[in-house]
Amino acid sequence: PAWSPDGSRIAFVSARGQDWDVDLSSDLYVVDAGGGDPSPVTRGDGLYDAPAWSPDGERLACRWAPGGFDYPRHVQIAVVGLEDGARLVLTASLDRNCGPYPDIRDPVWEEDGGILFDVEDSGNTHLYRVAADGTAEPDLVVGGELAVTGYDSAAGRRVHAATTPTALPELFEAERQLTEVGRAFREGRQLVEPERFVAVSADGSEVDAWMVRPADFDPARRYPVLLSIHGGPFTQYGNRFLDEFQVYAGAGYVVLYSNPRGSSGYSEAWGRAIRGPVEGGPGWGTVDVEDVLAVVDEALRRFSFCDPDRLGVLGGSYGGYLTSWIVGHSDRFRAACSERAVNSLVSEYGSSDIGWSFKGQIGAFLFEDVDAYLHHSPATYAPSIRTPLLIMHSEEDLRCSIEQAEQLFTTLRLLRREVELVRFPAESHELSRSGSPVHRQMRFDAILEWFARYLRPGEALTGSGVGAESRAGGTPPA
């Protein structure tokens, strides 16, 4: 909710239509701060979010996307008049997503009528400014190889918070750093800078990718490699601190990650490239697989210290989906970890909080084209999985229910394949990001033990503390 400048009204977002539970739309509303019936500002013409009042109290800036099943689509910054509900989209020319994940904050009005907002761009999250009347194109305010994690403006001054792959978020005014809250964390730890490179996929598409060398890197050695696949799929990996990569590098692995087709942070066409055949695309498990495997191939060609005989793959949510899919279609990885994955689109349809909305990706509801749901489900190809597979899932996951893990595990056990299932009680889909610290520690320990078993047999297992003291033969924290 957002207070009006004079404190008399509150703007908020709600879905209040007759079919609010199945219509993928939301509207802006305003209610008197003293109570009463809310008044709609918009009328079901998209997904509205993050209202922010203009200084004169006559307009609302917001995030907006078309809504419905025609997704993914770039989120735009728009201004809506309170009197007539007229919408003016200000950011269409960028062809970039103006609704980064995770959500940072609402747009911010400046005193001169400009609006600050954040944009995903090629693995970065940048800060932009645009004139509220649409008379000028959006301007870059804070760019570079970083991720803006917060921003504000007051009395003619702007501040922002930003993170990089080896630094926790700090506060800045323009180029001047105002805080050093992450210094204590960095001291005594070896955090490794990633190296960006480009891989060329099977059809010539260029894929942004990154490589993190192991801590205490020795150029004379060859190292096992972990390919990490992000969730979404309409999200992005890139230039922000992520404990995952530092933990694996600290344990002696080369880490590869990328933004294959289906990711955000690039053109809208790139994000929509894996929609289903009904929507004119090939669907999940097609060019996205080609892209991530091209990243592995390019890394093996480019970096001689990557051991082609010791490859592992892992990912969560959609990344878990693609992991399960890959090992059902290829034996090139020696071990895999599929976490909080959707493995059966058929049962996901009814067991997930969003399963039925997969029509936007597949192009049909389950009852309209069950064959498409079966064809694009990793569980369909489980009999072909011979890669040792660790399945991890949370018991209170409402996005991908625990049954998704149980189905795949049951099939592989009946086939006598190398598979283990790790269940976390009292955790949700967010375990790896905001789960209890003890479970997050246990999760890392389980992942590192699994890959050490198959990629580093006979070697001492290093601990899972983030970038712990040089990480060479370190002792796992209690």
Helices and strands as residue ranges (DSSP letters): E 2-3, E 9-14, E 27-32, E 39-40, E 47-53, E 59-65, E 76-81, E 87-89, G 92-94, E 108-109, E 114-121, E 124-131, E 139-142, E 147-154, E 157-164, E 167-173, E 176-177, H 183-186, E 195-200, E 206-212, E 223-229, H 243-250, E 254-258, H 268-271, G 277-279, H 287-302, E 306-316, H 318-327, E 335-339, H 345-351, G 355-358, H 359-362, H 370-375, G 378-384, E 389-394, H 402-414, E 419-424, H 431-434, H 437-455
